[in-house]
């Protein structure tokens, strides 16, 4: 739902900014690289120190590059497979940095081994969610199921919770519990999404095998 509606809204909002960058001679690939570098820096500099508010602000500012670069490529007529590959690959890098930064906090000053493990689960399961679809499609099998928690949901839930929880350092009470709850939601939701996609691909694989068997049987009879 977030991919469908929020992406369309922000694409319209950011179109003038994308056009401006093109006039300045900035390439879509450069925006992708800068956005990823900023997100990774925000996650690995601020999150391991427990500075969730400023980390979230930094990541959010740079993460919009994921919408700007594609917009720029479409406006310039330079959309290609390399750009799509680069964007998708670096998205995984940024995601890993976000959950890795949270895991470092809980492994260190956050002093919570369980939440460290949940952060690692979020990191790993998020990567597997993306891999299942890519691997299925590489085998010629459709994976026509979005699942419970996709990348947009993982990022929104985690970053909103981290940002609000970070207000605890400014004296706002009773908000620090939001981040652990969000990590549990994302971790469980991502595992469910992996299972949804695996079951879908399993069904598609067996249906494809059955069709091939019937086709072979028909050919043999003729």
N, C-alpha and C positions, 0 to 999 in steps of 0.2 A: 504494500500500500504506500509506504514511504517512497519507494523507488518510482512508483507510478505518478503520484501527485506532487510530492515535495520537489522532486527533480525537475518536473515540468515548470513549477512555479519559479524556482531559483534560476532555471535556464533563461526564462524571460527577463528576470530582474538583472542577471549578470551579462546579458547580451551586449548592452552598450559598453560595459567595461572590457569585454572580450574584443570588441571592435577597436577600442582605444589602444589596447596592447598591440594589436596587429598594425595599427598606424604607426606605432613607435618602433616597429620592426622586431617585436618579441615573437619567438616561435612557440607553438603549442608544446613541443617537447621541453623547452626551457621552463615553461610554466609547470609542467608535470614534475620535473626534477626539483625545482625550487620549492614547490608545494610539499613534496615528500620530505625533502631535507628539513623544512621548517617543522613539519609534523613530528618527525623523528626527534629533532632537537628538543621540541617542547615536551615530548613524552619522556625522554631519557634525562633531561636536565631537571625538570620540575617534579615529576611524579615520584622518583626514588627518594626525594627529600620531603615528601608529604605536602608539597605546594600544589594542591589539586586545582585550586581556582585559577592561578596564573598559568598552569600547564594547560588547562582546558581552554582558556582564552587564546593562548598561542596556537594550539592545535586547531581550534575552530577557524581561526583566521587563515591558516594555510590549507585546511582541508577543502575549502571551496575551490581550490585549484582543480580538483577532480571534475568540477562542472565547467570551469572556465576553459580548460585546455581542449576539451571536446567541442565546445561551442566555437572556439577559435578555428579549429580544424575545419568544421563545417562551413563557417563563413569564408574561409580562405580557399575552400575546395581542395584541401590537402588531406582529407581523412584517408587513412590507409591501415593496413594490417599491422605495420610496425608501431604506429601510434597507439592502436588498441592494445597490442601486446605490452608495450612499455607501461601504459597506464594501469593495466590490470596487474602486472608484476609489481610495480611500485606501490599499488594499493595494499598488497599483501605485506610489503615491508613496513608501511606506516601502521597497519593493524598490529603487526608483531611488536613494534616499538611501544604502542599504547599499552597493551596488556603486559608486555615485558617490563615496562616501567612500573606498573602497578605491582607486579610480582616482586620486583626489587624492593619496593617500599615495604611490603608485608614480610619479605625475607629479612629485612634489616630493621630499621627503627619502628616500623609498624608492628613487628614482633607477633605475627599471626601465621603460623604454618598452614593452617587450613585455608585461609583466604589467599595465601601465596599459591597453594595448589589449585584453587578455583580460578585464579588469574591465569595460571598456566593452562588449565583446561579450556578457558575462554580463547586463549591464543591458539592452541592446537586444534580445537574443534572448529574455530572460525576458518582456519586454513583448509581443513578437510571439507567443510561445506563448499568452498570454492572448487576444491580439487574434484569432488564427486561429479559435479556438472561438467567440468572441463574434460575429465577422463571419459565420461559416458559419451560425450559428443565426439571425442576423438575415435571412439569405437563405432561410431555411426548409430548410436542409440540416443533417442531424445530423452531429455530429463525435464519434462514439462511440469515441474512442480517447484514453486518458490520456497515453500517450507515456512516454518513458524518464525524463524529469526534469520533474516539475511543481513548483508553487511550494513545497510542503512540503519536497520533496527539495532544492531550491535553497537554501532557508533553513537547513535542518538541516546540510547538508554545509558550507556557507560559514561559518555561525556557530560550529559546533563546531570547525572547523579554525582560524578566526580566534581563538577563545578560547584554544585550546590553544597556538597559535603565540604568543599574547600572553604566555604564561608565560616566554618567553625573556627578557623584561625583568626577571623575578624570579630569573634565574640558571639556569633549567631548560635544559639543553643539547639541541641537535638537534631542536627542535620548530618552528623558524621555517620549515622547508621545507613544512610541512603546508598552509599557506595557498595558496602557488602551485599545489600539486598539486590542491587543492580547486577553485581557480578554473578550471584547465584542465578538470577533470571536469565542472564545472557549465556551462562555456562550450560544450564539445563536446556534452554531453548535451542542452543546450537547443536547439542547432542540429539535432540528430537528432530531437528532439521536434517542432520546427517542421516538418521534412520529413515525419515520420510523419503529422502532422495535415493537411498540405497534400495528401499522397497519398490520405488517407482522404476528404477533402472532394472531391478531383478525381474519385474513383471514384463518390461519391454524386451528384455533379453530372452525370456522364455517364449514370448509371443513371436519374436523374430525367428527363434529356432524352430518353433512349430510351423511357421509359414514356409521356412526353407525345407523342412521335412515333407510337408504336403506338396511343395513344388517338385521336390525330387521324386516323390512317389508318382505324381502325375506324369512326369517326364518318362519314368521307367515304364509305366503302363502303355504310353503311346509308342 
